[in-house]
Each structure stands twice: as structure tokens, then as C-alpha cells.
Amino acid sequence: MSNKRIVVTIFAFLFLVGGSGSQAVPPLSGVLVMLDPGHGGSDPGAVGPTGLRESETNLRVAKYLRLLLKADGANVIMTRDSDIYLSLQDRVDRAAQEKPDLFVSIHHNASLNPNTPNHGEIYFNSLDRGIPLRTAMRMKQQLADVPLEGEPGVIPGGFFVLRNNSAPAVLTEASYISDTEGEKALSTGKRLTHEAKVFRDAIKEVFSTPPLKIEFFSKKPAKVTACFFNFIFSANKPIEKIKLKSSYVKKLGIRFDPIPSFGYNYSIYNSLPVQSGDYELAMTFYGKDGSISPIIPLNLQVRLPMGNSILLPVAPYIPEGYRGKFPLQLVLKDTQNRINEQSVPFKLSFGNKVVSGTTRPDGKASIIIDIDGTEKERVEAFASVDGAIIAQTTIPVISSPKTAILGRITSSITRDGIEGVKVHISKNRTLATGVGGFFFCELSPIFRNLQIDIIPPLGYSKETRWIKSNGERVVKPEYILAPIAPNLLGKKIGIIAGRKYDSLVRPLVRDLMKSGVNVVRLPYDESKSDPERSSSTAANKIRNLDFLLSFKSDNGTVISVRHYHRGGSGKKLAEDLIKALHLDKKHAAVKIEPGSDYELGHTAAPTAVFGIPMLIPPDVSTSLMNALISTIHKTL
């Protein structure tokens, strides 16, 4: 670019900035905007046909936009203002620290397909349809005036800097730097300053009224010790409504009322009694003037007082003269006789002995006491928390002519007892293990070997075992079960697939569930042109999702297994799948490749996408699913 052109561009831009500053009251006064120029340093981002780096272009647009926003009275913070590398985590951490009213990540797109029309795309945080969606729509309207080949689009996004951002966030891809003419335009100050103006005008529209500010007066997280809570918050303007995003909304019956006082103060409370547990509420507030607040998180730690808790022995009596371990079960209850789900330390007293322990997060505990054989008539046991007795039980000591079986079933992985195991003692007698994996029954006085069937919950196989007696009055068998797939037990895997793939996916789902996997079949609206977008949003709402598998229609004659272009777990799964099929990559009915599928770049969980041809031979689909099942067992 010649020096003459640079001077003209700078003069025109300064005139643009100066013209916006003639208003008496700056339109963005009090608004804090964080600009995030994508990439930088060792990460150049996309590179144009003649070498223009996206990181440089992003930074120039951000600097122009900063000048414009400041001229409109906004406070502007840049995640970087030079060519340095910043991790994605660094960027969202900065947003969490500064708490901007809007976070704008600036990028420029690229495509390996030379026929992709040059157009703009605005991504908004798909988990927040308040300020981000409103901003994205305004930016789209403004981008429509930019002379490009295609129409600009608004897309719900799950990029890291969007889904992990505590601030309202959008990501802009104003044009394609990979396009020859697009790169040429992006080399000029005219196009870059025009982009900056487009974004500035959109932000001005969104914040045409002052931002809605909400402040809670409770500590975070908020600790609650009663069934009903009431929190006070203030706003800088009248509130019209509140929207909550939480699976607990219907269980809590959240309401809010204004408090007659100076300013705008409100109380928010639950109309239905709450149980012990940890609750995450995501609230969006709407002002009467049309303004929207950022998502306000409210984390509740509900710890209700103990009510009629239950302490019961696994066996209804202690056999006279019995010596050894004797199990009891403790279940916490609240004052409304509901299970009190919380982890608390407790003490159990019996005779002159004391046993200490801690309940599980679900409010249950297995307690083992030592019986020395000298007990007569009865044993009194008391469970206490913080010195107060919460439950007690009386266990009679009796002499029985029958043989008692006090058994236990544990996991070879955790060594903990397995609950919910069905134990078939005889044709008409079935027991179930409780807390700690214990079970109890009485049999005829004389037996040597007794065959039992053990039917455990998903993740373990059915087994046949024996109870052997040498004439003792109390038989204490312990059975250790090995999981079907130790590396899969307890994993959480999401599946995206249309109903037409049910016959293909069903064997996979069946095997995973049998292996103890929590399989989540995500919603898939086939009436939409891009159903995977809402499916991916649903996946991002699931905590601790270990993997995501997506099945969709594809052109061509071979099955395509696609992974994120930077590799990772999805790529490894695809490569291991090829090995499992024992196929040459060059001539295989299945190929692996990096993909541009929406779910690959917009979900937190590692993802693999399976592109299925319209016509697929049954033997190929069977071989694929068998190999995929085998690969998942070995790879995940």
C-alpha cells in the first residue's frame, strides 16, 4: 500500500471517529466492551492465498473498533494489542476478571473449498440467547450492506471462548481470508475500517439503553439451611421478568417480587420446598425498557437439618455368640421426611464403642461394627451429627435354629459394595443388596453347597456362584465382580443421530449400556436444515460428557469418519477404527479425515462424526458397528 493511500485511509477513519463524537452524551457511556483479536504470535490463524495472516487482520480490525467505541464513550479492553500468543483459557479468564458487558472475538474465515462463497458469519453463545443473540442479529443486519457473494448468517456457537465465557459473547467471521478477492480487500484499510464500523453500529443499537446491572447481596455460593430461601438483589432499572435455565426450575417454583424501598430492589424465592443438594441456577433478567442482563449464575448449597433419619441393621438380629463384622445402614432424612442428600461426618455409638464415618453425597452410609460374641439380649446403636442424635436402632440378640447368610457383593475396581444386585437364592426367593452391597437371608439348619444366581446392574455380567457351609451358624460369603469394560464403567457418551439410523445405532447403544455407560441420545430435529446445532447445544449443557458420536447422511460411496482438524481423541478413535476393520486406508470402505462439521468445533466433548452414504450394504454397516464397539472398548 502506498504512503498516499495510507494517509487517505487514516484521514477518512479519523473523520469517521470525529463525526461520532459530536453528540452531547456519548451513546455508549458506561458500557464495557472486551475485544478479542483471534490467534496471534505463534498462531497465525488462517493464511490467505498470498500470505496475509488472519491474526494480523483480526488485530487491525480490533484496533479500529476500539477507536470507534471509545469515541462513543465505551470503556474498551483488548485481550491483546500486539502480535502475541494467548491461549483460549487466557482469554476467557480475562473476561471473568474484567466482567465486560460484551465480549467480541474477532476472526476471519477460511475454507479448503474454492467454491465457498465469500460471506460473513456471526456466532453467538448458544447457551445464552439474551445479549449475544441480540448482538449477533444486529451485526448480521449491518453486514448485509457489505458487498460479498453470500448472505451473512447468524449461528449458535459452541467455540471455547463462547461456551466457557462468563460474559455475553459473540465471535465474528466477517469474511473469508482464503478467498482471493476477499484477501485483497482485507489488505486495505477501507475494508477493515468498514468492518469496525459495522460492529460499532451493531453494538450501539444493542446498548441504545444503558446495560441492565444486577447485584446479589448473598455470598457465592449461597448456603441455605431451610426448605425455603429468599435472596435480595438490586437492579439499576425496573425488572419486568426473569428467565431461568435449570433442570430444577419446576422443582423450586422460583418467584420474584419488588421490595418497596428506595431504588430497584427485589426478592427472589422458591414457592416449593427445596431438598438438600447443590443447585446451579442461570438467570437472565429483562428490564422494562427492553434491556437484557448477562446470565447471572446463582449456586445454592442447600444443607437442611436432619429429621427422622433411618438407622437399620442389614440383618434383623444378631445371632447369639456371633463374632465378627456386622453391617448397618444409615439414611439421612430432612424435616419433611425426604432423603437428605448431603455428605456429613457422623458418629455411631454402641455399647462403649464409637465408629466414625461420613455419608455419601446421596445421604447414605454403610457402617460396620465389631461384635465380640458377648452381647446379650440386645445392642443399642445411636447415630449422631454434631453431637445431636439423628437416628437410633435396637438390634435383638437371639438364638436361631436356622443358618444365617450375611453376604456382600463388591466391585473389583472400586472395592466398594454394589447396590441393587439381585440375588436369586431359590426359585421363589430373590434378595437385593442395599447400601454397602450387603444382603441377608435365613436357610434350613443343614446345607453344604447352595447355588445362587447373581444379577448385577448394568456394567457387570450375570454370574452363578456357590454358598458353601461347613456347619457354621453364620455364613459370610463375599463375591467380587469384575466390570464388563472397566474403562467404560460410569462413562457418559452422547449420540447424535436421526431416527433413520436407529437400526445402525441400536446395537451400539445396547452394548454401551450393557457395559455400564450412561448413553445420552441427544435431541435431533430432522425438520431443521441444521439439526446438529441444537443437538450440540444440548451436549454442551451436559456436565462431564466423555465423548460424542454423530451419525449423519453423506454423499459418496464410502463411510467417512471425521475428526477435529487438530486431532485429539476423535482422530485416535477414527484411526483405531480403521485398524479394527483391517482395511487399507487407500481402498477402504471407510475413510478418516479432518472435517468441518458443526459439532466437531462447537462441543466441549471429544467428537467423531460418521458420514453414512445413502446406500450402504448391510454387511458393511454390521462390520462398521462391530468394529466401532470394539474400538470404543479399547480406546475410550
N, C-alpha and C positions, 0 to 999 in steps of 0.2 A: 504494500500500500504506500502511495507517495505521501510526502510530507504535507502537500497541499490538501489531499483528501483527509488526512488525519485532522488537520486544523478545522476543515469544514465540518467534520463529524462532531468534534468536541464542541465547536461553536453552536451547532444545532442542538446538541444534547443539553448544554448549559442554558440555552434559551428555553428548552422544554422544562427543565428543572425550575428555572426562574419564574416561568409563567404559572407554575403550580403554587408558588409561594406568595402570590398576591392576595390570598384570602386572609381575612382578619383573624379567623380562628382556624388553625390547621386541622384538616378533616381527620387526621389520624393521631391527634394528640392523645397521649396516654396509652397507645397501643404498642405492645412489644412484639416485634417480629424477629424470628431467628431464621437467617438464610443459611442454607447448607449446600455449598457448591460440591457436587458429587465428585468422587475419585480424588486424585491429587498425588503428587510425589511419585513413588514407585508404581502407583496405579493410575495409568493414563486414561483408563476407560476405553471407550470405542475410539478408533482411529480412522479418519476419513481417507478417501482414495489417494490423496496427495500428502497425507501425513498430518492433517490437523487433529490435534488431540482434544478429546472431549473434556478432559479435566481443565484445560486452559479455557475452552469456550464456556464451560459452566461458571468458572470463576469470573470471567469478564461480564457475563450477564448479571451475576450476583452483585458485582461492584456497581454496575449501572443502576440496578434495582435498589441498592442501598441508598444511593444518592437521591433517587426519586422519592423513596419512602421517608427519608429524613426531611426532605423538603416539604412533605405533607405532615410533618410533626411527629412521625412514628419514632420510637426507640428501636434501633436495629442492631442485632448481634450477628456476627458471622462465625460459623464453626471453623472456617479457615479463610484467611485473606491473602494467602500466598500458596505457592506450589509445594505443599507438604502432604504427607500421608496421614490420614486419620482412619481409624477402624470404625466400623458401623456402631460398635458399642460406645466408642468415644463420643460419637455424635449424639446418640440418644441420652447418654449420661449428661452431656452439656445441656440438653433440653430439660432434663429432670432438675438440674441445678438452677437454671435461669427462669424456668416456668413461663415461657413466652405465650402470648395469646394465639400465635400461629407459627408453625414450623413449616418452611418451604424448602424442600430438597430439589435442587436444580440439576437436570440432566438433559442429555440429547441422545436420541435413539439410534439404533443400528440394526441392520438385517443382512443376513447372508443371501437373501433372495433379491436379485437385482430388479425384480418386477414389483417389489413392495412400494406402493405409492407413498410419497413423502407427505406425512401428516403429523399432527400433534396429538398427544395423549396426556391426559391428566389423571393421575392415580390419587385416590383419597383413601384414608384409613378405613378399611371395610368394617372395622369394629366400632367405628364412630361415625354415625350418619347425621351429625349435627353440623358444626362449623366446617369440618373437612369436606363434606359433600356440598355444602353451600358454596364454599370457595372454589371447588372443582367445577361446578356448574357455571359460575361467573367467569372463570378462566376459559372454559370452553367457548362461551359466548364471545369473549374478546378475541380468542384465537381464530374464530371463524373469519375475521377480517384479514388474516394473514394469507397471502396468495400461495397456497400449497395445493398439491394434487388431490389429496384426500380430505375428508371432513374430520375435524378434531373429535376425539372421543373422551368420555368420562368413564373410568374403570375403577371398580372397587379393588384396592390393592392390599397385598399382604407382605410387601417388602419389609425387611428388618426394621428400617428407620420409620416405618409406618406402624406396624403391629406392636412394636415394643416402645412406642413413644407415649409419654405421659401428657404431651401437649397435642392440641389439634394439629394434624399433619397431612400435607399433600406432597406429591412428588410430580414434577413437571418433566415431560419429554416433548418439548415444543416442536421439534422437527428431527429429521433423520440426518445425522452427520455422515452416514455411509452413502447417502445419495450424492452423486457427483455435483449436481446443481445446488443441492442443499448445502454441501460443504463449502461451495464457492460463496453462497450467500452468508454463511456463518463466519466467513473470513472477513466480513465487512462490519464496521461499527454500526451501519444503518440497521441491519437485521438484528443485531444483538440489543441495541437500544430500543428497537421496536418490541422485542420480546419483553424487555424490562418494563416498558410502558404498559403492555398487555397485562402483566402480572400486577403491576401497581394499581391499575384501574379496577381490576377484579377485587383486590384487597380493600380498596376504598369503598366499593359497593357493599362488601360483606360487613365492614365495620362502619357503615354510614351512621349507625348509632353507637354510642360507647359500649365497649365489651361488658357483658354481664359477669360480675365478680361475685363469687360465693365463698364464704368463710365459715367453717365449722368451729365451734368453741370446745369440742371434745378432743382428747388426745388421740393419737393414731398409733396402733389400732385402739378402737374404743372397747373398753371392758365392761361387760354387762353382767349383773348378778341377779337379775329378776326376769320374770317371763315377759314383762312389758318394758320397753325403753322409750325414752323421749330425749331427743337431741335438739339443741338450739343452733340455728345458723342465721347468718345475716347476708343480705344482698345489697348491692348498690342501686337497685331499682325494683319495682314491684314484680313479683313472680306470678305467672299465670298457671303453669303446670310443671310437673316433674315426670320424667320417664325413667324407669329403672330397667336395667338389663341384668337379670339374675334369675337363676333357677329357683330361688327362694321367694320370689315376689308374691306368688299366690299363697305361700305358706305363712307369710308375715303380715299381709294386708297393710302395706305401707300407706300412711296418710300424712298430710301436712296442713298446718293452719297458721295464719298470720297471728303474731303477738301484738296486741295494741301497745305501742310504745313509740318512742322517737326513732325514726329511720324505718328500715325494712327488715324486721326480724321475724323469724318463723320457727315453729317447732315441727319436727318430723318424728313420727312414732309408728308403732305397729298396733294394729287392731286385733291381731290374732296372737295367742301366746307362742313365744319362741322357745325352742328346745336348746339345750347345750350344744355347742359346736362352734366352728369358725365359719363366718359368713362374709362373702365378698359382694358388696353392692356397688354397681356402677350407675351413677345418676347423672342425667342431663337435665338442666334447668332451662326453662323458657320464660323470658321476660314478656311483659305485656306490650312492650314496644317492638316485639319481633326479634329481639336479640337472643342468642343461644350461648350457654356456658360451655366450657370444656367438660369432658366427662369427669365427674368428681367421684373418686373411689371412697368408699366407707367400709373399712374392715372391722367386723364385730367379733369379739371374742366373748361368747356367751358361756358363763360358768355358773350354772344355777346351784342353789344349795341342795344338799342331799335330803331326799324324802324317805319313802318307805322302801329302802334298798333291800335286796334279797341276798341272803347267805344260806346256801343249801349244800349238803354233802352229796357227792355222786352216788354213794350207797346209802340206803335209808337207815342203816345201823352199822355199828362196829361189832364184828364177831368177837365173842369173849375170848380173851387170851391172844388176840391178833397183835402181831408186832410188825411194824413197817410203815411205809408211806400211805397216807390216807388223804384223798383229794376232796376239796370243797370248791364251790363256785360262788363268786361274788358278782352281783349285777347291781350297778348303781341305778337308783330311781330319783326323779325330781319330786317336787311337792305336788305335781299333778299326776303322779304315778306313771310317768313316761320314762323310758330308758334315758338316763343322764349321761350322754356321750361326752366324756371327758377323761383325761388321763390325770389321776391324782394319786399321791402316795397314801398308803393306808397301813394300819397295823391290825394283826389278828391275834387275839389273846385267847388261850385255852389252858385251863389249869394254872400252873405258874410259868407257862411258856409264852413267848411272843414271837410272831413271824411278821416280817415287814415285806411290803411289795408295792407295786404301782399298777393301777388298772390300765388297760389298753385304751387307745383313743375312743373306742366304742363303749367305754364304761364297764367293761367286763374284765374279770381276772380269774385265773386258776390258782388255787392256794393249796400247797402241800404241807400237811402237818405230820409230825412223827408220833406214832402210837407205840408205847413200850410194852403193852400187854398187861399192865397193872390196873387199867381203868375199870371201874365198877359202876354199874347201873347206867350212867350217862356221862357225856362230855359236853360242857357248855362252851360255846365259842362266840366271841364278840369281835366285830369289825368296827374300827373307829377311824375317823379322818379328823385331823387337827384336834385330837383329844376327845371328840364327841362320838359316842356310839351311834352308828348308822344302820347296823343290822346285827342280828344275833340268831343263833340256832342251837337246838338241843339234839344231840345225837345219842340215841339209846345204845347201850352195850348189852347184847343178848347172846344167848347160846342157841344156835340154829342147827337142826339136823341136816340141813342141806349144804351143798358146796357152793360157795360164793365165787363168782368170777369178777375180778376188778381189773379190767384190761385197759390198754391205751394204744392209740394209733398215732404215729408221728411221721413227719416228713424227713427224708434223708438229706434234704437240702438245708432246711431251717432248724431241724431238730425240735420244732415246736409241734404241739398236738394239732391234729387236723379235725376241725369241726364238721359236722354234717355227714359223717361217714355212716352208711347203713351197714349194719352187721346182722346177717341172717344166721341166727342160731339154730333154728329148725324151720320146718315148713310153715308153721303158723306163728313164728316168733321172730320179730325183727327189732333191733335196737338202733339207736342213733347216738353217735358221740357228741358230747357237749363241749363246753369251754375246756381247753386243755387236751382234748382228744380222748377223754375217758368214757368208758361205758361199764355198766354193771348188770349182772343178772344172777339168778339162783338156778341150780340144777339139782338133779337127784343126787343123793349122797355118794353113790358109787359110779364113777366113769373113768375111763382111761384116756381115750382119744376121741375128740369131738371135732368134726369138720365144720368149718364156718365159711360163709361167703362174705367177702368184704367189697362193698360197692362204694368207692370214694367219690367225691365231687370231681368236676371236670379238671383235667390236668394229671390225673392218675388213672391207672388201669385197674379193672376188676381183678381181684385175686381170691384164691382159695387157700385158706390156712388151717392149721390144726391147733386145738387147745389140748394140751397134754397135762394129765393129772397123775400125781404119784400118791394120791390119797390125802393130800393136804386139804384143810377146810377152806382156805382162800387161795385161789389160783390167780396169779398176776401176770398174764401174758402181755407182751408188748410187741407190736408189729410196726416195722419201719417200711414205709412205702417210698419208692423212687418215682419221681415225676416222669411222665412220658417224654417230655422235652425240657430238661432243666433250664436251658437258656431262653425258652419261650414262656415258662410259667409266670403268670402275672403281667406279661407284656400287654400293651394296648396298641392295636393295629386298626387303622381306618381304611375303609374301602369305598371308592367312588365307582359306581357302575350303574348303567341303565338297566331296566328290567329285562331287556332282550339278552343280557349277558348272564341272567340268573343260572342257566344250565351250566355255564362255563365257570362261574364264580362259586356256585353252591358247594362243590367238593372242597374247595379251598377253605371256605368259611367253616364247613363241618370239621375239617381236620384241625384248623387253628383252635376252634372252640374245644375240641376234644383234648388238645394239648395244653389247655389252661389259659389260652389267650382271650383277652377281652376284645372281641371284634365289634367295631362300631361301623354299621352300614350308614354312610352319610347320605343326607337328602340329595336327590338328583332330579331336578325338574326338567323333563325332556321336552316340555313345551317351549323352553327358552333356547335361544341360539347359542348361549354360552353357560350351560348349567353348571360347569365345573367351577365357576366363580363363586356361586353361593355355597357349593359344596366345600370349597377351600376355606371360605369364611367360617363355616360350621366347624371345620377341622381345627382352625386356629382358636376356637373357643374351648376346645377340649384340652384340659391340662395333662401334661406328661404323655402326649401321644408319641409312641415309639417309632412308628413307620406309617406311611400312607401309600396305598396301591390304587392306581386309577386305570380303569379299563374303558376304552372308547373306540369308536369306529375310525378306520383309517383307509386311505387309498393304497393301491399296490397289491402285491400278491404274497408278501411275507409279513410276518408279525414283527413289529418294531417295538423294542424295549428302550424307552428314552429316559435319560437321567439329566440332572442339572449339569450345565456345561463345565462347572468347576470340579466335577467329580463328587467324591464322598460316598456315603453308604448306598445311595441309589445306583451309582456306577458299579460298585462292588457287587451288589446283588445281581445286576444285569450280566456282568462278566462271569460270575459263578453260575448263573443260569445257563449260559452258553456251554460251559464246561459240563454241566449236568446233562445237557442234551447230547453231548458228544458229537457236536456238529462243527464243521469247518465254517468259520465266520464268512468266508467269501461265497460259500454256496449254501448257506444255512437257510432254513425256512423261518429262522428268527434272526434278526439283526439288532445290534445295540448301537446307539448313537446319542450324542447330546441333543436335547430337544428344547423347544421354545414354548412348550405347553404351559398354560397359565399356572397350573398347580405346582409346577416344578420350581418356580421362582417366588411363589406367593404363600407358601406354607412353612410353618416352623419345623415340622417333622421331615425327616428324610423321605424322599418320594421317588417312586418309579412309575412311569406311565407305559401302559401296554396298548399299542395301536393295533387293533384287530381288523384284518381285511374283511370286506363284506362277505366273501365266500371263503370259508375255512374248512378244510376236510376234518371230519370228526376225529380221525386218528392223530392229526396234528394238534388239535385242541386238547385231547386227552394227554398226549405226550408233554405238551407245554405245562398243563396244570400239575401233572405228576412231578415234573422237573422243578416247577416253581415251589411246590410244597417241600420237596427235598432240599432245595436251596435255602428257603426260609429257615428251615430247621438247623441248617449248618451255619448260615451267615448272620442272622439277626441275634 
